[in-house]
Amino acid sequence: MRFLKLESLEKAKNIVKEFLRDTEELYILESLNRVLAEDVFSDIDVPPYDRAKMDGYAVRAEDTYGADEDNPVELRVIGSIKAGEIKDIEVKEGEAVEIATGAIIPKGANAVVMVEYTEREGENVKIFKPVAPMENIQFTGSDVMVGELVLREGTLLTPREIGVLAAIGREKVKVYKRLRFAIISTGNEIQELGKKLEKGKIYDINTYTLASYIESLGHSYKILGIAKDDLEEIKEKIKEGLDCDIILLSGGTSAGVGDLTERAIKELGGEILIHGIKIKPGKPTIIGKIGEKLVIGLPGYPTSCLTVFDALFGLSKSRIKAKFRGRYISAKGRTEFLPVVIVGNSAYPVNKDSGSITSLSDADGYIVIEENKEILEDEEVEVHLFSSLSDKLNIIGSHCIGIDIILKEGNIKAKTVNTGSLGGIFAIKRGEADIAGIHLLDENLGYNIPFLEKYRVDNALLVRGYVREQGFVTKREDINSIEDIIKNIYNLRFINRNKGSGTRILFDKFLKDNKIEKSKIKGYNIEAKTHSAVASAVAMGKADIGLCIKPLAERYGLKFIPLAEEHYDFLINKESFDKKEVKKFIETLKKANLPFKKLEDTGSIIWEPKPYSYSQQ
């Protein structure tokens, strides 16, 4: 038996990656089940304007206060707006506009009363139920904001992702070219399906597991059947597969059994790039090249075969976190792929060797045990799934483009949900989020920490983020400074942010510091849920002025008048803090090139919870 020169898994994956880099641009209907080859950012807000969620009447919410069945409020109807119509209508005190689902909210209105709670009488409408500001309105960018990263490179495009592309107006998308695999099973004991099983034979499993997995990854395949352990027969099958991009053989790669795959590649004029990878199972895996075609010899055991193929070609998004249960002693000096079964949030090793046929059906996936780790015991692990399930960090809270940059530069897969800073804090408290971006200002005590103590957050740590610049945005030629704003504030149509947002708190502090009365500001109760919605409203002329972050002013071509610098920090769930992806997030935060100011302690823990007693008020 000769000794193999074992190479690293990373080297093997890099060889494969060369065959996965070619891209093409397709119409989105042609891109189903293809792998995205670019990050996709939205060029528009979705929705692109504030719109009615249902049929009814657009009103000023404050005009409906006190309305009930016995004492309805009566408003004068000044017009109507259907979906798709553009009308220059402004709702003033005591007025309403009839509005259809999906129609643009007129100026001055900050809520929609459902038609079910109204009664039309000539030019007036009776309102039988009050509404709160923002009720029944879908705000600009509440689904997707302009500039927001909506799909990441490496995503498998399903009907859901195609819908997202359509929503942002993307007609074409760049995808990785579909590879064509030739599949060959080798071995005297292998028998085709559809025939009575002969003595000493086993049915061909690898062909069908590989073919179905290849298709799930967006590629295509050509089944070439079974080759016996005969050099000439294997060579003929390989030649038959050279019209494909990659030829896969399973079986026949073990050292000391003739090395038929290696010999076949060489005798067909090819070269061996790797014969032996430092992994278990799958040590004798072969990677060779004939011309520009890649030839890969995979292990014969079904579980080993599929595991090695997944390690080389699988999508990184097909992973979940789980708690490994029990104690396992790993092989020394080799990276080991341990098949596991998932039960709830726990991963249990499949206690069968790789030659067991049923270990393939028992295993939900596998975990990677690095070569320098000998014992695995009651700890969190990452499971590579054989299915299309995926695991991502949950990032919930205030949205910032800085997060998108960190995720991209760190190659971190994450699901981001934009709820505002307070929403992020509560998501952390409930254990739903791994990370929450927050920027809440207490005018006496500073940013973020006072709110963590106020809401008794006891399951998280606060990591220093960076400093963003907030300011007023406007198109008005006569507004060029904070002094101009203060002098004209009561004559400007303002668009505010929603309660609980850091921007709303910052604006309220501005009003208090300058002794400005909220009740006298036109549009104080007209609330937008995103920075993008504010910038959009000002750009469309629905408001004269609003408050948002500087990058959005630049995107919308608006004048930006700085108001304050704010601390945007990251609240991290204690249970998530030691996760590999969270640590990668923090390290990338420290080194990423962000359009914001970093501090000396960026990426450091700046707050930890103190114990709370139930007797505290």
SEZA-897079 format. One record per residue (C-alpha): residue number from 1; x, y, z. Coordinates in steps of 0.05 Angstrom, whole numbers, plus 5000, padded with zeros to 4 digits. Example, Ala and Ser with C-alpha at 12.3 -4.5 7.8 and 13.67 -1.06 7.14 Angstrom:
% residues 2
[site 1,[5246,4910,5156]]
[site 2,[5273,4979,5143]]
% end
This chain:
% residues 617
[site 1,[5000,5000,5000]]
[site 2,[5030,5067,4980]]
[site 3,[5021,5129,5023]]
[site 4,[4979,5186,4999]]
[site 5,[5003,5258,5004]]
[site 6,[4946,5290,5041]]
[site 7,[4926,5360,5022]]
[site 8,[4881,5409,5060]]
[site 9,[4807,5413,5048]]
[site 10,[4816,5487,5034]]
[site 11,[4863,5472,4975]]
[site 12,[4812,5423,4947]]
[site 13,[4756,5474,4954]]
[site 14,[4797,5528,4919]]
[site 15,[4808,5482,4859]]
[site 16,[4732,5471,4855]]
[site 17,[4718,5545,4862]]
[site 18,[4754,5559,4797]]
[site 19,[4699,5520,4762]]
[site 20,[4644,5558,4799]]
[site 21,[4665,5629,4782]]
[site 22,[4639,5638,4711]]
[site 23,[4576,5680,4711]]
[site 24,[4521,5700,4663]]
[site 25,[4464,5750,4664]]
[site 26,[4394,5723,4658]]
[site 27,[4323,5748,4659]]
[site 28,[4295,5733,4727]]
[site 29,[4245,5682,4700]]
[site 30,[4304,5643,4673]]
[site 31,[4343,5646,4738]]
[site 32,[4300,5599,4780]]
[site 33,[4343,5550,4820]]
[site 34,[4406,5585,4799]]
[site 35,[4458,5613,4848]]
[site 36,[4463,5688,4853]]
[site 37,[4532,5714,4833]]
[site 38,[4525,5785,4861]]
[site 39,[4498,5824,4920]]
[site 40,[4433,5856,4900]]
[site 41,[4417,5925,4926]]
[site 42,[4352,5961,4916]]
[site 43,[4351,6023,4873]]
[site 44,[4282,6041,4899]]
[site 45,[4241,6042,4962]]
[site 46,[4187,5988,4968]]
[site 47,[4135,6014,4971]]
[site 48,[4161,6076,4934]]
[site 49,[4111,6122,4969]]
[site 50,[4066,6123,5030]]
[site 51,[4004,6085,5010]]
[site 52,[3937,6064,5039]]
[site 53,[3933,5993,5066]]
[site 54,[3858,5990,5053]]
[site 55,[3798,6027,5024]]
[site 56,[3773,6084,5066]]
[site 57,[3787,6158,5080]]
[site 58,[3854,6192,5088]]
[site 59,[3850,6238,5148]]
[site 60,[3888,6276,5202]]
[site 61,[3884,6226,5260]]
[site 62,[3873,6281,5310]]
[site 63,[3808,6300,5275]]
[site 64,[3779,6231,5292]]
[site 65,[3793,6231,5366]]
[site 66,[3731,6219,5407]]
[site 67,[3690,6189,5350]]
[site 68,[3644,6131,5367]]
[site 69,[3579,6099,5343]]
[site 70,[3536,6147,5383]]
[site 71,[3577,6209,5369]]
[site 72,[3610,6205,5300]]
[site 73,[3659,6258,5275]]
[site 74,[3638,6290,5210]]
[site 75,[3691,6312,5160]]
[site 76,[3685,6346,5092]]
[site 77,[3708,6303,5033]]
[site 78,[3752,6345,4987]]
[site 79,[3767,6292,4935]]
[site 80,[3786,6220,4921]]
[site 81,[3849,6182,4901]]
[site 82,[3851,6115,4866]]
[site 83,[3911,6069,4862]]
[site 84,[3960,6096,4811]]
[site 85,[3930,6166,4810]]
[site 86,[3973,6227,4823]]
[site 87,[3934,6285,4853]]
[site 88,[3957,6349,4886]]
[site 89,[3911,6346,4946]]
[site 90,[3927,6368,5017]]
[site 91,[3884,6347,5076]]
[site 92,[3873,6403,5126]]
[site 93,[3836,6406,5192]]
[site 94,[3765,6379,5186]]
[site 95,[3777,6348,5117]]
[site 96,[3783,6278,5088]]
[site 97,[3800,6246,5021]]
[site 98,[3767,6182,4997]]
[site 99,[3823,6133,4982]]
[site 100,[3831,6064,4952]]
[site 101,[3878,6009,4974]]
[site 102,[3948,6022,4948]]
[site 103,[3935,6095,4932]]
[site 104,[3985,6150,4950]]
[site 105,[3971,6183,5018]]
[site 106,[3957,6257,5005]]
[site 107,[3995,6314,5039]]
[site 108,[3972,6329,5109]]
[site 109,[3941,6261,5122]]
[site 110,[3973,6215,5173]]
[site 111,[3922,6158,5178]]
[site 112,[3868,6121,5140]]
[site 113,[3799,6105,5168]]
[site 114,[3772,6038,5142]]
[site 115,[3710,6047,5100]]
[site 116,[3674,5999,5146]]
[site 117,[3675,6052,5201]]
[site 118,[3648,6108,5158]]
[site 119,[3583,6132,5126]]
[site 120,[3582,6179,5067]]
[site 121,[3530,6234,5066]]
[site 122,[3537,6279,5005]]
[site 123,[3600,6319,5010]]
[site 124,[3614,6296,5082]]
[site 125,[3633,6231,5115]]
[site 126,[3616,6208,5184]]
[site 127,[3673,6173,5223]]
[site 128,[3650,6123,5275]]
[site 129,[3717,6100,5301]]
[site 130,[3781,6140,5316]]
[site 131,[3848,6123,5286]]
[site 132,[3918,6134,5312]]
[site 133,[3974,6168,5273]]
[site 134,[4004,6120,5221]]
[site 135,[3945,6073,5225]]
[site 136,[3929,6035,5160]]
[site 137,[3988,6067,5123]]
[site 138,[4046,6029,5092]]
[site 139,[4104,6077,5092]]
[site 140,[4157,6090,5040]]
[site 141,[4213,6039,5047]]
[site 142,[4178,6001,5102]]
[site 143,[4189,5937,5063]]
[site 144,[4254,5953,5028]]
[site 145,[4294,6017,5032]]
[site 146,[4333,6048,4974]]
[site 147,[4405,6024,4978]]
[site 148,[4386,5964,5022]]
[site 149,[4419,5897,5009]]
[site 150,[4361,5851,4993]]
[site 151,[4396,5788,4967]]
[site 152,[4466,5765,4979]]
[site 153,[4515,5731,4932]]
[site 154,[4511,5656,4939]]
[site 155,[4435,5654,4949]]
[site 156,[4397,5600,4914]]
[site 157,[4341,5634,4875]]
[site 158,[4273,5605,4891]]
[site 159,[4205,5634,4874]]
[site 160,[4210,5676,4937]]
[site 161,[4275,5709,4915]]
[site 162,[4248,5719,4844]]
[site 163,[4190,5758,4875]]
[site 164,[4238,5802,4913]]
[site 165,[4276,5818,4849]]
[site 166,[4211,5836,4814]]
[site 167,[4191,5880,4873]]
[site 168,[4253,5923,4865]]
[site 169,[4247,5926,4789]]
[site 170,[4306,5880,4772]]
[site 171,[4293,5850,4704]]
[site 172,[4359,5815,4699]]
[site 173,[4407,5785,4750]]
[site 174,[4477,5757,4749]]
[site 175,[4482,5683,4767]]
[site 176,[4536,5631,4767]]
[site 177,[4536,5589,4703]]
[site 178,[4500,5523,4710]]
[site 179,[4551,5467,4712]]
[site 180,[4537,5399,4680]]
[site 181,[4561,5339,4719]]
[site 182,[4573,5270,4691]]
[site 183,[4559,5216,4743]]
[site 184,[4593,5148,4744]]
[site 185,[4587,5095,4797]]
[site 186,[4644,5044,4800]]
[site 187,[4650,4976,4831]]
[site 188,[4637,4903,4813]]
[site 189,[4585,4899,4868]]
[site 190,[4542,4957,4843]]
[site 191,[4476,4940,4808]]
[site 192,[4427,4985,4770]]
[site 193,[4357,4998,4797]]
[site 194,[4298,4962,4766]]
[site 195,[4329,4893,4767]]
[site 196,[4324,4837,4819]]
[site 197,[4382,4844,4866]]
[site 198,[4434,4790,4852]]
[site 199,[4474,4755,4905]]
[site 200,[4535,4795,4927]]
[site 201,[4508,4859,4896]]
[site 202,[4481,4925,4924]]
[site 203,[4438,4976,4888]]
[site 204,[4469,5039,4860]]
[site 205,[4457,5092,4914]]
[site 206,[4509,5145,4898]]
[site 207,[4484,5161,4828]]
[site 208,[4416,5182,4854]]
[site 209,[4437,5219,4916]]
[site 210,[4488,5259,4877]]
[site 211,[4440,5273,4819]]
[site 212,[4385,5299,4864]]
[site 213,[4433,5341,4905]]
[site 214,[4465,5370,4842]]
[site 215,[4397,5391,4817]]
[site 216,[4380,5423,4884]]
[site 217,[4442,5466,4877]]
[site 218,[4418,5493,4810]]
[site 219,[4463,5450,4765]]
[site 220,[4448,5394,4716]]
[site 221,[4473,5323,4708]]
[site 222,[4483,5266,4659]]
[site 223,[4480,5195,4687]]
[site 224,[4531,5150,4653]]
[site 225,[4515,5087,4693]]
[site 226,[4560,5037,4726]]
[site 227,[4632,5019,4710]]
[site 228,[4663,4955,4737]]
[site 229,[4731,4955,4771]]
[site 230,[4764,4953,4703]]
[site 231,[4812,5006,4678]]
[site 232,[4788,5006,4606]]
[site 233,[4715,5009,4626]]
[site 234,[4728,5067,4672]]
[site 235,[4767,5104,4618]]
[site 236,[4709,5094,4568]]
[site 237,[4659,5123,4618]]
[site 238,[4704,5183,4632]]
[site 239,[4712,5197,4557]]
[site 240,[4637,5194,4550]]
[site 241,[4631,5247,4604]]
[site 242,[4681,5296,4575]]
[site 243,[4624,5336,4543]]
[site 244,[4606,5357,4614]]
[site 245,[4642,5407,4659]]
[site 246,[4657,5359,4716]]
[site 247,[4661,5283,4718]]
[site 248,[4644,5250,4784]]
[site 249,[4663,5179,4801]]
[site 250,[4645,5145,4866]]
[site 251,[4685,5084,4889]]
[site 252,[4752,5060,4864]]
[site 253,[4793,5114,4898]]
[site 254,[4822,5076,4958]]
[site 255,[4897,5068,4961]]
[site 256,[4918,4996,4951]]
[site 257,[4858,4976,4908]]
[site 258,[4890,4991,4842]]
[site 259,[4879,5066,4842]]
[site 260,[4839,5057,4779]]
[site 261,[4811,5128,4777]]
[site 262,[4880,5158,4782]]
[site 263,[4908,5113,4728]]
[site 264,[4849,5127,4682]]
[site 265,[4858,5202,4688]]
[site 266,[4932,5198,4673]]
[site 267,[4924,5150,4614]]
[site 268,[4872,5197,4584]]
[site 269,[4925,5252,4584]]
[site 270,[4903,5285,4648]]
[site 271,[4939,5305,4712]]
[site 272,[4926,5291,4785]]
[site 273,[4918,5355,4826]]
[site 274,[4902,5321,4892]]
[site 275,[4902,5249,4915]]
[site 276,[4885,5249,4988]]
[site 277,[4851,5302,5032]]
[site 278,[4861,5309,5106]]
[site 279,[4789,5292,5122]]
[site 280,[4750,5234,5152]]
[site 281,[4712,5204,5118]]
[site 282,[4739,5214,5048]]
[site 283,[4815,5214,5057]]
[site 284,[4830,5181,4988]]
[site 285,[4788,5231,4948]]
[site 286,[4819,5247,4880]]
[site 287,[4816,5312,4842]]
[site 288,[4845,5311,4772]]
[site 289,[4840,5349,4706]]
[site 290,[4834,5326,4634]]
[site 291,[4841,5387,4590]]
[site 292,[4794,5438,4620]]
[site 293,[4749,5385,4651]]
[site 294,[4751,5369,4725]]
[site 295,[4750,5296,4746]]
[site 296,[4734,5280,4818]]
[site 297,[4738,5211,4850]]
[site 298,[4692,5208,4911]]
[site 299,[4689,5154,4965]]
[site 300,[4644,5095,4951]]
[site 301,[4605,5093,5017]]
[site 302,[4541,5134,5007]]
[site 303,[4547,5177,5069]]
[site 304,[4621,5192,5055]]
[site 305,[4606,5205,4982]]
[site 306,[4551,5256,4995]]
[site 307,[4589,5289,5053]]
[site 308,[4652,5301,5012]]
[site 309,[4612,5326,4953]]
[site 310,[4575,5375,4999]]
[site 311,[4641,5398,5029]]
[site 312,[4667,5415,4959]]
[site 313,[4604,5441,4925]]
[site 314,[4550,5454,4977]]
[site 315,[4522,5523,4991]]
[site 316,[4547,5555,5055]]
[site 317,[4476,5577,5073]]
[site 318,[4455,5505,5086]]
[site 319,[4476,5505,5159]]
[site 320,[4445,5510,5228]]
[site 321,[4470,5518,5299]]
[site 322,[4457,5462,5348]]
[site 323,[4480,5437,5416]]
[site 324,[4522,5375,5409]]
[site 325,[4499,5323,5459]]
[site 326,[4546,5270,5486]]
[site 327,[4621,5260,5481]]
[site 328,[4659,5243,5417]]
[site 329,[4733,5230,5408]]
[site 330,[4756,5252,5339]]
[site 331,[4811,5227,5293]]
[site 332,[4878,5261,5304]]
[site 333,[4911,5299,5248]]
[site 334,[4851,5301,5202]]
[site 335,[4789,5345,5195]]
[site 336,[4730,5299,5210]]
[site 337,[4660,5303,5182]]
[site 338,[4615,5272,5234]]
[site 339,[4544,5254,5211]]
[site 340,[4491,5278,5260]]
[site 341,[4416,5275,5270]]
[site 342,[4379,5338,5292]]
[site 343,[4327,5334,5347]]
[site 344,[4300,5403,5366]]
[site 345,[4361,5446,5378]]
[site 346,[4406,5387,5393]]
[site 347,[4454,5348,5348]]
[site 348,[4467,5274,5362]]
[site 349,[4521,5234,5328]]
[site 350,[4499,5178,5281]]
[site 351,[4529,5118,5316]]
[site 352,[4543,5079,5252]]
[site 353,[4606,5077,5209]]
[site 354,[4608,5110,5141]]
[site 355,[4598,5043,5107]]
[site 356,[4529,5035,5138]]
[site 357,[4476,5045,5084]]
[site 358,[4424,5071,5133]]
[site 359,[4472,5123,5162]]
[site 360,[4455,5164,5101]]
[site 361,[4380,5166,5117]]
[site 362,[4392,5175,5192]]
[site 363,[4438,5235,5182]]
[site 364,[4407,5304,5175]]
[site 365,[4476,5332,5161]]
[site 366,[4546,5333,5189]]
[site 367,[4590,5374,5233]]
[site 368,[4663,5392,5218]]
[site 369,[4712,5375,5273]]
[site 370,[4777,5412,5260]]
[site 371,[4841,5370,5258]]
[site 372,[4869,5401,5322]]
[site 373,[4807,5384,5363]]
[site 374,[4805,5315,5395]]
[site 375,[4744,5316,5440]]
[site 376,[4674,5343,5426]]
[site 377,[4629,5346,5486]]
[site 378,[4565,5384,5503]]
[site 379,[4581,5446,5461]]
[site 380,[4551,5487,5406]]
[site 381,[4566,5462,5336]]
[site 382,[4550,5483,5265]]
[site 383,[4512,5430,5226]]
[site 384,[4520,5426,5150]]
[site 385,[4451,5403,5126]]
[site 386,[4438,5355,5069]]
[site 387,[4372,5392,5059]]
[site 388,[4359,5464,5038]]
[site 389,[4348,5489,5109]]
[site 390,[4391,5548,5128]]
[site 391,[4415,5582,5190]]
[site 392,[4431,5655,5193]]
[site 393,[4446,5705,5247]]
[site 394,[4383,5743,5268]]
[site 395,[4398,5817,5268]]
[site 396,[4338,5856,5292]]
[site 397,[4334,5930,5309]]
[site 398,[4351,5997,5276]]
[site 399,[4374,5989,5205]]
[site 400,[4440,6017,5182]]
[site 401,[4479,6009,5117]]
[site 402,[4539,5995,5161]]
[site 403,[4509,5927,5178]]
[site 404,[4505,5909,5105]]
[site 405,[4578,5927,5095]]
[site 406,[4600,5886,5155]]
[site 407,[4560,5825,5131]]
[site 408,[4589,5830,5061]]
[site 409,[4661,5841,5081]]
[site 410,[4658,5786,5134]]
[site 411,[4621,5738,5087]]
[site 412,[4569,5730,5142]]
[site 413,[4500,5702,5127]]
[site 414,[4446,5738,5167]]
[site 415,[4372,5754,5167]]
[site 416,[4361,5827,5182]]
[site 417,[4295,5854,5209]]
[site 418,[4287,5929,5216]]
[site 419,[4244,5944,5277]]
[site 420,[4276,6006,5305]]
[site 421,[4321,6009,5366]]
[site 422,[4269,5993,5419]]
[site 423,[4244,5935,5377]]
[site 424,[4315,5908,5376]]
[site 425,[4321,5913,5451]]
[site 426,[4257,5874,5462]]
[site 427,[4277,5822,5410]]
[site 428,[4341,5811,5448]]
[site 429,[4303,5805,5514]]
[site 430,[4257,5752,5483]]
[site 431,[4317,5714,5457]]
[site 432,[4296,5722,5384]]
[site 433,[4356,5763,5361]]
[site 434,[4430,5749,5362]]
[site 435,[4448,5822,5349]]
[site 436,[4408,5888,5353]]
[site 437,[4432,5954,5326]]
[site 438,[4410,6011,5372]]
[site 439,[4418,6087,5376]]
[site 440,[4373,6113,5432]]
[site 441,[4388,6179,5466]]
[site 442,[4372,6198,5538]]
[site 443,[4382,6273,5539]]
[site 444,[4412,6270,5609]]
[site 445,[4450,6205,5610]]
[site 446,[4472,6195,5538]]
[site 447,[4465,6140,5487]]
[site 448,[4437,6069,5493]]
[site 449,[4461,6046,5563]]
[site 450,[4405,6084,5601]]
[site 451,[4353,6047,5560]]
[site 452,[4385,5979,5573]]
[site 453,[4381,5993,5648]]
[site 454,[4311,6023,5643]]
[site 455,[4285,5960,5609]]
[site 456,[4327,5914,5653]]
[site 457,[4362,5878,5598]]
[site 458,[4398,5821,5634]]
[site 459,[4415,5773,5577]]
[site 460,[4459,5815,5532]]
[site 461,[4524,5854,5525]]
[site 462,[4533,5922,5490]]
[site 463,[4589,5927,5440]]
[site 464,[4614,5995,5416]]
[site 465,[4595,6008,5344]]
[site 466,[4608,6074,5308]]
[site 467,[4585,6145,5303]]
[site 468,[4533,6167,5251]]
[site 469,[4514,6237,5231]]
[site 470,[4440,6257,5234]]
[site 471,[4413,6321,5204]]
[site 472,[4355,6357,5172]]
[site 473,[4341,6345,5098]]
[site 474,[4305,6395,5054]]
[site 475,[4299,6424,4984]]
[site 476,[4279,6493,5008]]
[site 477,[4327,6547,4983]]
[site 478,[4315,6590,5044]]
[site 479,[4334,6536,5094]]
[site 480,[4410,6530,5100]]
[site 481,[4425,6526,5174]]
[site 482,[4399,6505,5242]]
[site 483,[4383,6578,5255]]
[site 484,[4340,6581,5192]]
[site 485,[4302,6519,5216]]
[site 486,[4290,6547,5285]]
[site 487,[4267,6614,5257]]
[site 488,[4218,6582,5206]]
[site 489,[4199,6518,5243]]
[site 490,[4125,6535,5251]]
[site 491,[4118,6551,5177]]
[site 492,[4150,6487,5152]]
[site 493,[4114,6422,5136]]
[site 494,[4151,6370,5176]]
[site 495,[4153,6294,5171]]
[site 496,[4170,6259,5236]]
[site 497,[4196,6189,5254]]
[site 498,[4157,6137,5291]]
[site 499,[4154,6134,5367]]
[site 500,[4209,6090,5396]]
[site 501,[4259,6108,5342]]
[site 502,[4325,6140,5360]]
[site 503,[4314,6194,5309]]
[site 504,[4247,6213,5341]]
[site 505,[4281,6220,5409]]
[site 506,[4336,6262,5379]]
[site 507,[4285,6309,5347]]
[site 508,[4246,6316,5411]]
[site 509,[4310,6336,5447]]
[site 510,[4323,6388,5393]]
[site 511,[4253,6418,5404]]
[site 512,[4263,6419,5480]]
[site 513,[4332,6450,5476]]
[site 514,[4305,6506,5431]]
[site 515,[4239,6515,5469]]
[site 516,[4198,6497,5408]]
[site 517,[4126,6475,5420]]
[site 518,[4109,6407,5388]]
[site 519,[4036,6425,5380]]
[site 520,[4052,6482,5334]]
[site 521,[4094,6442,5285]]
[site 522,[4056,6424,5221]]
[site 523,[4062,6349,5212]]
[site 524,[4092,6331,5280]]
[site 525,[4043,6272,5283]]
[site 526,[4057,6249,5212]]
[site 527,[4104,6192,5225]]
[site 528,[4150,6153,5179]]
[site 529,[4180,6086,5198]]
[site 530,[4246,6092,5162]]
[site 531,[4300,6143,5145]]
[site 532,[4285,6128,5073]]
[site 533,[4212,6146,5080]]
[site 534,[4232,6214,5109]]
[site 535,[4279,6229,5052]]
[site 536,[4228,6205,5001]]
[site 537,[4173,6249,5029]]
[site 538,[4218,6311,5026]]
[site 539,[4242,6293,4955]]
[site 540,[4170,6284,4931]]
[site 541,[4148,6351,4961]]
[site 542,[4101,6319,5012]]
[site 543,[4141,6353,5067]]
[site 544,[4189,6412,5070]]
[site 545,[4236,6382,5121]]
[site 546,[4253,6319,5159]]
[site 547,[4309,6286,5200]]
[site 548,[4350,6227,5175]]
[site 549,[4421,6201,5167]]
[site 550,[4469,6234,5118]]
[site 551,[4478,6178,5066]]
[site 552,[4404,6180,5049]]
[site 553,[4406,6255,5038]]
[site 554,[4461,6243,4987]]
[site 555,[4422,6188,4953]]
[site 556,[4360,6231,4945]]
[site 557,[4399,6294,4925]]
[site 558,[4375,6334,4985]]
[site 559,[4408,6389,5025]]
[site 560,[4436,6362,5091]]
[site 561,[4441,6406,5153]]
[site 562,[4478,6369,5208]]
[site 563,[4444,6365,5276]]
[site 564,[4483,6315,5318]]
[site 565,[4529,6256,5319]]
[site 566,[4499,6193,5349]]
[site 567,[4527,6128,5376]]
[site 568,[4503,6068,5337]]
[site 569,[4521,6007,5380]]
[site 570,[4507,5932,5379]]
[site 571,[4469,5896,5433]]
[site 572,[4489,5822,5431]]
[site 573,[4452,5765,5462]]
[site 574,[4496,5732,5515]]
[site 575,[4479,5662,5488]]
[site 576,[4501,5683,5419]]
[site 577,[4565,5719,5439]]
[site 578,[4611,5659,5431]]
[site 579,[4582,5639,5364]]
[site 580,[4633,5637,5308]]
[site 581,[4591,5683,5264]]
[site 582,[4580,5734,5319]]
[site 583,[4654,5737,5334]]
[site 584,[4667,5745,5260]]
[site 585,[4616,5802,5259]]
[site 586,[4653,5838,5315]]
[site 587,[4721,5828,5283]]
[site 588,[4695,5853,5216]]
[site 589,[4664,5913,5251]]
[site 590,[4733,5932,5276]]
[site 591,[4768,5928,5209]]
[site 592,[4713,5942,5157]]
[site 593,[4716,6005,5116]]
[site 594,[4652,6040,5138]]
[site 595,[4624,6108,5119]]
[site 596,[4620,6126,5193]]
[site 597,[4669,6148,5246]]
[site 598,[4699,6092,5288]]
[site 599,[4724,6102,5359]]
[site 600,[4783,6073,5397]]
[site 601,[4738,6023,5431]]
[site 602,[4698,6002,5370]]
[site 603,[4684,5927,5376]]
[site 604,[4696,5927,5452]]
[site 605,[4644,5911,5506]]
[site 606,[4622,5976,5537]]
[site 607,[4566,5951,5582]]
[site 608,[4546,5888,5619]]
[site 609,[4482,5878,5657]]
[site 610,[4480,5884,5732]]
[site 611,[4436,5836,5773]]
[site 612,[4365,5861,5781]]
[site 613,[4321,5845,5840]]
[site 614,[4246,5840,5836]]
[site 615,[4240,5890,5893]]
[site 616,[4270,5944,5849]]
[site 617,[4221,5994,5821]]
% end
